[in-house]
Amino acid sequence: MSLKDLRAALDSKQISAVELAQKYLDKIDTDDKKINSYITVCREGALNDAKAAQELIDSGNSGAFTGIPISVKDNICTLGVKTTCASKMLENFVPIYDATVIEKLKKDKFVMLGKTNMDEFAMGGSSQTSYFGGVKNPYDTDRVTGGSSGGAAASVAAGLCAAALGSDTGGSVRQPAAFCGVTGLKPTYGAVSRWGLIAFASSLDQIGIIANSAFDTGYVLNGIYGYDCNDATSSKKSEGGYTSLVGSDISKLKIGLPKEFFGDGIADDVKEAVLNAAEYYKSLGCQLVECSLPSLEYAVSAYYLISSAEAASNLSRFDGIKYGYRSGLGEDFNDLIKNSRREGFGDEVKRRIMLGNYALCSGYYDAYYKNATRIRTQIRQEYADIFEKCDVILTPTAPTTAYKIGQQENDPVKMYLADICTVTVNIAGLPAISTTCGYDKNNMPIGMSLIGKAFDEKTIIAVCDRFEHDFARKEADLK
């Protein structure tokens, strides 16, 4: 059921909030053993949330999220509930405050089912670097979910929540949504407060949404967007009304197809499915515009230099003294810090901290980090040039579909290059939404992304919604 239908069912008393929460909790108990999408399941808390929600519903004062069961990625702070970032370093961390997005949903008495699994500190593209074990794809449990919000995507795809909050630093909402056959929205940088999101790369991180449809992502965004005085990077430009254009005429839109996103490195079946989606929009009357993003070839390098440099700074607080896991080894102050970090961080986190510190070192700063920031400026300008003649941009979400667990995780370069289709959106601070546009020969979902102008989420949601409705109808006819 869509979130709108769930809202109607709860308000009309077709089902109570407690019954709905219990159904999801029962399904988590039976199905999540093979998927591992949750790190912490809030059974008692969810039922208490549901009871409070039902009282509000009975009073006739329910809000958009009253009684709606949602999962939360485990790097978003939740008062009194463990927030581990899937790391040994924060295995027992219990926040004393809620992230702003959680505060907003709590005002409506939403039901938090639990905290979802992820790549450690959101660093990875497979959700296999978690200290608590990797996440498995509900379509095929031998395959990855993508990352880092793999647990969030799997929880939605497997029907273990109605919607999920995730975070997206270089594609971490959109790529797992594509791999798991659901819809993922990365809002414009600053549209949603990052207060309470444990930082990976502060200039790139953005809380996003994974749900069963474009409409549902807009529904959730309507509840969490907005300026926050606690977050200096949040913006006052967000307008809300993110589902207001759903159902409107999109036939006059111009859709850009950057040629670099359809070149070598993109699997043939992925390319074919996305170009078929482009033809669908053309059949509606939309104009397809060939365009170019020349700096795409440098995007992955620039992204990993910028994000790793920021990660090295942000994670320096975890030393076993001020924050995080403390080793029992060490004869002095320096040994204690060294051993705490060695034991507390996983290999991928250590790799990125070392890369970030290297890029910031005297003698290398100009050659690496400074050049990466110049590429960032160039990519932003190239997107601005494209949007002078296009309304939205259509690209693949990932070069391939979900691959077998263990197939790429031991090759960092191959893993990093898999982010080629998503990182430019974060570098430019733009909104993007991913949805399913087909299936490969193994019946694994293929994702396409629609990129919009800054703070124009409502357009990409409407364009995505139109495709989803007709694609679902076509799939139903084939079945």
C-alpha positions in Angstrom: 0.0 0.0 0.0 1.1 3.5 -0.7 1.7 5.9 2.3 -1.4 7.8 1.2 -3.5 4.6 1.3 -2.0 3.6 4.6 -3.0 7.0 6.0 -6.5 6.5 4.7 -6.7 3.0 6.2 -5.5 4.2 9.6 -7.8 7.2 9.7 -10.9 5.1 8.6 -10.1 2.5 11.3 -9.7 -0.3 8.7 -6.6 -1.2 10.7 -5.2 0.2 14.0 -1.7 1.6 14.3 -0.9 -1.2 16.8 -2.1 -3.9 14.4 -0.1 -2.3 11.5 3.1 -2.1 13.6 2.7 -5.7 14.8 2.3 -6.9 11.2 5.6 -5.3 10.2 7.4 -6.5 13.4 6.1 -10.1 12.8 7.4 -9.9 9.2 10.8 -8.6 10.4 11.0 -11.6 12.8 10.4 -14.1 10.1 12.0 -12.5 7.0 14.9 -10.4 8.2 17.0 -13.4 9.3 18.0 -14.1 5.7 18.3 -10.4 4.7 19.9 -8.7 7.7 18.5 -5.3 6.9 18.1 -4.2 10.5 20.8 -3.8 13.2 18.3 -2.8 15.9 14.6 -3.7 15.9 12.6 -1.4 18.3 9.9 -3.9 19.1 8.8 -2.4 22.5 9.4 1.1 21.3 7.5 0.6 18.1 4.4 -0.8 19.8 4.5 2.1 22.3 4.8 4.6 19.4 1.8 2.8 17.8 -0.3 3.1 20.9 0.4 6.8 21.2 -0.4 7.2 17.5 -3.7 5.4 17.8 -4.7 7.8 20.6 -4.0 10.7 18.3 -6.0 9.0 15.5 -8.9 8.4 17.8 -8.9 12.1 18.8 -9.3 13.1 15.2 -6.0 15.0 15.1 -3.8 12.6 13.1 -1.0 14.0 10.9 0.5 12.8 7.7 2.8 10.3 9.5 0.7 9.3 12.5 1.1 5.5 12.9 3.2 5.1 9.7 5.9 2.5 10.3 9.3 3.8 9.0 12.9 2.4 9.3 15.8 4.7 10.0 19.4 4.3 8.8 21.8 3.6 11.7 23.8 6.8 11.2 20.9 9.1 12.1 20.7 9.9 15.8 17.7 8.6 17.7 17.1 9.5 21.4 17.6 6.4 23.6 18.1 4.0 20.7 21.6 2.7 19.7 23.1 4.5 16.7 26.1 2.5 15.6 27.0 3.5 12.0 27.5 -0.2 11.6 30.9 0.1 13.3 32.6 -1.5 16.3 33.7 2.1 17.1 30.1 3.1 18.0 28.7 -0.3 18.8 27.3 0.9 22.1 26.6 4.5 21.4 23.1 5.7 22.5 22.4 9.3 21.5 20.9 11.8 24.0 19.0 13.7 21.3 17.1 13.1 18.1 18.2 14.2 14.7 16.0 17.0 13.3 14.3 14.7 10.8 13.3 12.4 13.7 12.0 15.3 15.7 9.8 16.3 12.8 8.4 12.8 12.3 7.8 12.4 16.1 5.6 15.4 16.2 3.2 13.4 14.0 3.7 10.3 16.2 5.3 8.1 13.5 6.3 4.5 14.4 10.0 3.8 14.3 10.5 0.1 13.6 14.2 0.1 14.0 17.7 1.1 12.7 18.8 -0.3 9.4 22.1 -1.9 8.4 24.6 -0.1 6.2 28.3 0.2 5.1 30.4 1.2 8.1 30.2 5.0 8.6 28.4 5.0 5.2 31.7 4.2 3.4 31.0 1.6 0.7 28.9 0.7 -2.2 27.7 -2.8 -1.2 26.6 -2.7 2.4 29.0 -5.5 3.1 31.5 -3.5 5.3 29.1 -3.5 8.3 30.5 -4.8 11.6 27.2 -6.5 12.0 27.4 -8.5 8.8 26.4 -7.7 5.2 22.9 -7.1 3.9 21.5 -9.4 1.3 19.3 -8.4 -1.7 15.7 -9.5 -1.3 15.5 -10.3 -5.1 18.5 -12.7 -4.8 20.2 -13.2 -1.4 23.4 -14.2 -3.1 23.7 -10.6 -4.4 24.5 -7.2 -2.8 22.0 -4.5 -2.0 24.3 -1.7 -2.9 25.3 0.9 -0.4 25.7 2.5 1.9 21.9 2.6 2.6 21.6 -1.1 1.7 19.6 -2.0 4.8 17.2 0.8 4.2 16.6 -0.3 0.6 16.3 -4.0 1.5 13.8 -3.2 4.3 11.5 -1.4 1.8 12.0 -4.0 -0.9 11.2 -6.9 1.4 8.1 -5.2 2.9 9.7 -4.7 6.3 8.7 -1.1 6.6 6.4 1.4 4.7 9.3 3.7 3.9 12.9 4.4 5.1 15.2 7.2 5.8 18.8 6.9 4.5 21.7 9.1 3.7 23.3 9.9 0.3 27.0 11.1 0.0 27.8 9.8 -3.5 24.7 7.8 -4.4 24.1 5.9 -1.2 20.3 6.2 -1.4 19.9 5.9 -5.2 22.2 3.0 -6.0 20.8 0.6 -3.4 17.3 1.7 -4.4 18.2 0.7 -8.0 19.7 -2.7 -6.9 16.7 -3.5 -4.8 14.0 -2.4 -7.2 12.5 0.5 -5.1 12.6 4.3 -5.4 15.2 6.5 -3.8 15.3 10.3 -3.6 18.3 12.4 -2.8 17.1 15.9 -2.1 19.0 19.1 -3.0 21.9 19.8 -0.6 20.5 21.9 2.2 16.8 21.0 1.6 16.8 18.6 4.6 18.6 19.3 7.9 21.7 17.2 8.6 21.6 17.9 12.3 21.9 14.5 14.0 23.3 12.7 10.9 26.7 11.4 11.9 29.0 13.0 9.3 31.0 11.3 6.6 31.7 14.1 4.2 29.9 17.2 5.3 29.8 19.1 2.0 28.3 16.0 0.2 26.1 14.2 2.8 22.3 14.5 2.5 19.5 12.7 4.2 17.3 11.0 1.6 14.3 8.7 1.3 13.7 5.2 0.1 10.1 4.1 -0.6 7.9 2.1 -2.9 7.2 4.9 -5.3 8.1 8.4 -6.3 5.0 9.8 -4.8 5.9 8.2 -1.4 9.3 9.8 -1.4 7.7 13.1 -2.0 5.2 12.4 0.8 8.0 11.8 3.2 10.1 14.8 2.0 7.1 17.0 2.7 7.4 16.0 6.4 11.2 16.4 6.8 12.3 19.3 4.6 13.1 22.9 5.8 15.6 25.2 7.3 17.1 24.3 10.7 19.0 26.8 12.8 21.1 23.8 14.2 22.4 23.2 10.7 24.4 26.0 9.1 24.2 24.3 5.7 20.4 24.0 5.6 18.6 26.3 3.3 15.5 28.5 3.4 14.8 27.9 -0.3 12.9 24.7 0.1 9.2 25.3 -0.6 7.5 22.0 0.2 4.5 20.7 -1.9 6.7 18.0 -3.3 3.8 16.0 -4.7 1.9 18.9 -6.1 2.9 18.3 -9.8 2.1 14.6 -9.7 -0.5 13.9 -12.4 0.2 17.1 -14.3 1.1 17.4 -18.0 4.8 16.7 -18.6 4.7 16.5 -22.4 6.4 19.9 -22.9 9.5 19.0 -20.8 12.9 18.8 -22.3 14.9 15.7 -21.1 18.7 15.8 -21.3 20.7 12.7 -22.1 24.4 13.3 -21.4 26.3 11.2 -23.8 29.1 10.3 -21.3 26.6 8.4 -19.2 25.9 6.0 -22.1 29.4 5.2 -23.1 31.9 2.4 -22.3 31.6 0.9 -18.8 27.7 0.9 -18.8 26.3 -2.6 -19.2 24.3 -3.1 -22.5 21.1 -4.2 -20.7 21.3 -1.1 -18.4 21.9 1.2 -21.4 19.0 -0.3 -23.4 16.5 -0.1 -20.5 17.3 3.6 -19.8 17.2 4.5 -23.5 13.8 2.7 -23.7 12.6 4.9 -20.8 13.8 7.9 -22.8 11.8 6.8 -25.8 8.8 6.4 -23.5 9.0 10.0 -22.5 9.5 11.0 -26.2 6.2 9.2 -26.9 4.5 11.4 -24.4 5.7 14.5 -26.3 8.8 15.3 -24.3 11.8 16.5 -26.3 15.0 14.5 -25.9 18.1 16.7 -25.9 21.6 15.3 -26.4 24.0 17.0 -24.1 27.4 16.6 -22.5 29.1 16.5 -19.1 32.8 16.4 -20.1 34.1 16.3 -16.6 32.4 13.0 -15.8 35.7 11.2 -16.4 37.3 13.1 -13.4 34.2 12.9 -11.2 35.0 9.7 -9.2 38.6 10.9 -8.5 37.4 14.3 -7.4 34.6 12.8 -5.2 36.9 10.3 -3.4 39.5 13.0 -2.7 37.0 15.5 -1.3 34.9 12.9 0.6 38.0 11.2 2.1 39.6 14.5 3.1 36.4 15.4 4.9 36.0 11.9 6.4 39.6 12.1 7.8 38.6 15.4 9.6 35.1 14.2 10.7 36.3 10.8 12.1 39.3 12.3 14.0 37.0 12.7 17.0 36.7 9.0 17.4 39.8 8.3 19.5 38.6 6.1 22.3 39.0 9.0 24.7 36.4 11.6 23.7 34.2 9.3 21.7 33.9 5.7 20.6 35.4 2.3 21.4 38.3 2.3 23.8 41.0 -0.4 23.4 42.3 -2.2 26.5 45.8 -2.0 25.1 48.3 0.9 25.2 50.9 2.0 27.7 50.5 5.7 26.9 48.1 8.2 25.4 49.3 7.7 21.8 49.2 3.9 22.0 45.6 4.1 23.4 44.4 6.2 20.5 46.3 4.1 17.9 44.9 0.8 19.2 41.4 2.1 19.7 41.3 3.2 16.0 43.0 0.1 14.8 40.5 -2.2 16.6 37.4 0.1 16.2 37.5 0.9 12.5 37.1 -1.5 9.6 39.4 -1.7 6.6 37.4 0.5 4.3 37.1 3.3 6.9 40.9 3.1 7.5 41.6 3.2 3.8 39.5 6.4 3.3 41.0 8.1 6.4 44.5 7.4 5.1 43.6 8.6 1.6 42.1 11.8 3.1 45.1 12.6 5.2 47.4 12.0 2.3 45.5 14.4 0.1 45.6 17.1 2.8 49.3 16.7 3.5 51.7 19.5 2.9 53.1 19.0 -0.6 50.1 17.1 -1.9 47.3 19.5 -1.1 47.6 21.5 -4.3 48.1 18.5 -6.5 45.1 16.5 -5.1 42.6 18.2 -2.9 42.8 21.7 -4.5 42.5 20.2 -8.0 39.5 18.1 -6.8 37.7 21.3 -5.7 38.3 22.8 -9.1 36.7 19.8 -10.7 33.7 20.3 -8.4 33.3 23.9 -9.7 33.6 22.7 -13.3 31.0 20.0 -12.8 28.6 22.5 -11.2 29.0 24.8 -14.2 28.5 22.0 -16.7 25.2 21.1 -15.0 24.2 24.7 -15.1 24.9 24.8 -18.8 22.8 21.7 -19.4 19.8 23.1 -17.4 19.8 26.2 -19.6 18.3 24.0 -22.3 16.8 21.0 -20.3 14.3 20.6 -17.5 15.5 17.3 -16.2 18.4 14.9 -17.0 18.0 11.1 -17.5 20.9 8.7 -16.7 21.5 5.2 -15.5 21.7 4.9 -11.7 24.5 2.4 -11.8 26.7 0.9 -14.6 25.4 -2.6 -13.7 22.7 -4.4 -11.8 23.4 -6.0 -8.3 26.4 -8.3 -8.5 27.2 -11.4 -6.5 28.4 -10.9 -2.9 32.2 -11.1 -2.8 32.6 -10.4 -6.5 33.9 -6.8 -6.2 34.4 -6.0 -2.5 38.1 -6.9 -2.5 38.8 -4.6 -5.4 38.5 -1.0 -4.1 39.2 0.6 -7.5 36.4 -1.3 -9.1 34.1 -0.5 -6.2 34.9 3.2 -6.5 34.3 3.3 -10.3 30.9 1.8 -9.8 29.8 5.3 -8.4 30.4 7.0 -11.7 26.7 7.6 -12.4 25.8 9.1 -9.1 28.6 11.1 -7.6 28.3 14.2 -9.8 24.8 14.9 -8.3 26.3 15.2 -4.8 29.3 17.2 -6.1 26.9 19.7 -7.7 24.4 19.6 -4.8 21.4 18.7 -7.0 18.3 16.6 -6.4 17.9 13.2 -8.1 15.5 10.3 -7.9 16.1 6.6 -9.0 13.4 4.1 -10.0 13.2 0.8 -11.7 13.1 0.9 -15.5 13.6 -2.8 -16.4 15.2 -6.1 -15.5 18.3 -7.9 -16.6 18.6 -11.5 -17.8 18.8 -12.6 -14.1 15.6 -10.7 -13.3 17.5 -8.2 -11.3 16.2 -4.6 -11.3 17.7 -1.9 -13.5 17.7 1.6 -12.1 17.4 5.0 -13.9 17.9 8.4 -12.4 16.2 11.7 -13.1 18.3 14.7 -12.0 16.6 18.1 -11.5 17.5 21.7 -10.9 18.4 22.8 -7.4 15.3 22.8 -5.2 13.1 21.4 -8.0 12.3 18.0 -6.5 8.6 18.4 -7.4 9.4 18.2 -11.1 11.6 15.0 -11.0 9.0 13.4 -8.6 6.2 14.1 -11.1 8.3 12.9 -14.1 9.3 9.7 -12.2 5.7 9.1 -11.0 4.4 9.2 -14.5 6.9 6.6 -15.7 6.3 4.3 -12.6 2.5 4.2 -13.3 2.9 3.3 -16.9 5.8 0.9 -16.3 3.8 -0.9 -13.5 0.8 -1.2 -15.9 3.1 -2.6 -18.6 4.6 -5.1 -16.1 1.1 -6.2 -15.0 0.0 -6.8 -18.6 3.1 -8.9 -19.3 2.3 -11.0 -16.2 
